[in-house]
């Protein structure tokens, strides 16, 4: 945010990047200044010096003293902040100059270049503007039925150079919310859920898969009776949810049915016969699982991959709402999100302002149920 105030462009990346990736990213974007986590990273940049013609200075983020010699100009972030505070204190015009700079900013100004993961070839730098993010942030409230409120808490386990994570960060700032960062390690993450007690949780599908697998593992180790009874409670909850979905028109379909009488009656019947046992399962099992995520969670918002249907159905059936999303780094990154008003497993809603079509090799739109290439 500070860099954007100054009209700068940031190029985020993590320490897990290989030397080849770092050289490509820093040289393609002609980075002159790099924020580094620790002294070990300064040393790493020293070894790459001859192949980084544009890089001039490093800013050390940890509070430790600079303990390695470097051919770059190196300054500690802590000292830089103090220097900035003193400059503004002693020069009133400087603060006004920064504020005036903001007024010169344009919606189409470049703000970041995020490099793709490189899973399908060399990583590519995606250039995103102010408006790419502003458009998304201002249109996401409808997906959660206006439930984004000031003072709410997010918990996230995604790297901050991930495109989806960047959008989540802007959402939290835009709606005056707090952000808690954890790690995708079950023991740490579940402990942090109790500390943060978040309203929203941003993640990728494998996090929910891991939690689901942990629950399945605990059930498999139980006695034969307890295992069979637990599986019965889960199956019953899934069948109840099927009935609920029929009654509330939450089944994915290509086009709306004109008559839903049989579907509605079938749903009511399923809910009636499965509800008593569901209440027992809720008391004995499901509330305990929900409690792992604190007692304030409104929804988990997942992106970055396809949510396995079994995992999706399981959590929604026991009362944990998952909103699956789809997008690309190139679209900053959200294209579609499951809507909290109508959380239909297997369906999503398009962000306003986008249009999509599925086409064949000749660029003709394909029919319902046919495969093709998605164009946004």
HELIX and SHEET records of a PDB file:
HELIX    1   1 UNK A    2  UNK A    5  1                                   4    
HELIX    2   2 UNK A   19  UNK A   28  1                                  10    
HELIX    3   3 UNK A   39  UNK A   47  1                                   9    
HELIX    4   4 UNK A   49  UNK A   51  5                                   3    
HELIX    5   5 UNK A   77  UNK A   90  1                                  14    
HELIX    6   6 UNK A   92  UNK A  103  1                                  12    
HELIX    7   7 UNK A  130  UNK A  139  1                                  10    
HELIX    8   8 UNK A  141  UNK A  144  5                                   4    
HELIX    9   9 UNK A  163  UNK A  174  1                                  12    
HELIX   10  10 UNK A  186  UNK A  196  1                                  11    
HELIX   11  11 UNK A  205  UNK A  220  1                                  16    
HELIX   12  12 UNK A  224  UNK A  247  1                                  24    
HELIX   13  13 UNK A  261  UNK A  281  1                                  21    
HELIX   14  14 UNK A  282  UNK A  286  3                                   5    
HELIX   15  15 UNK A  287  UNK A  291  1                                   5    
HELIX   16  16 UNK A  309  UNK A  317  1                                   9    
HELIX   17  17 UNK A  329  UNK A  331  5                                   3    
SHEET    1   A 3 UNK A  33  UNK A  36  0                                        
SHEET    2   A 3 UNK A  57  UNK A  60  1                                        
SHEET    3   A 3 UNK A  73  UNK A  76  1                                        
SHEET    1   B 2 UNK A 110  UNK A 115  0                                        
SHEET    2   B 2 UNK A 125  UNK A 129 -1                                        
SHEET    1   C 7 UNK A 178  UNK A 181  0                                        
SHEET    2   C 7 UNK A 153  UNK A 156  1                                        
SHEET    3   C 7 UNK A 200  UNK A 203  1                                        
SHEET    4   C 7 UNK A 299  UNK A 302  1                                        
SHEET    5   C 7 UNK A 322  UNK A 328  1                                        
SHEET    6   C 7 UNK A 333  UNK A 337 -1                                        
SHEET    7   C 7 UNK A 349  UNK A 350 -1                                        
SHEET    1   D 2 UNK A 357  UNK A 359  0                                        
SHEET    2   D 2 UNK A 373  UNK A 375 -1                                        
END                                                                             
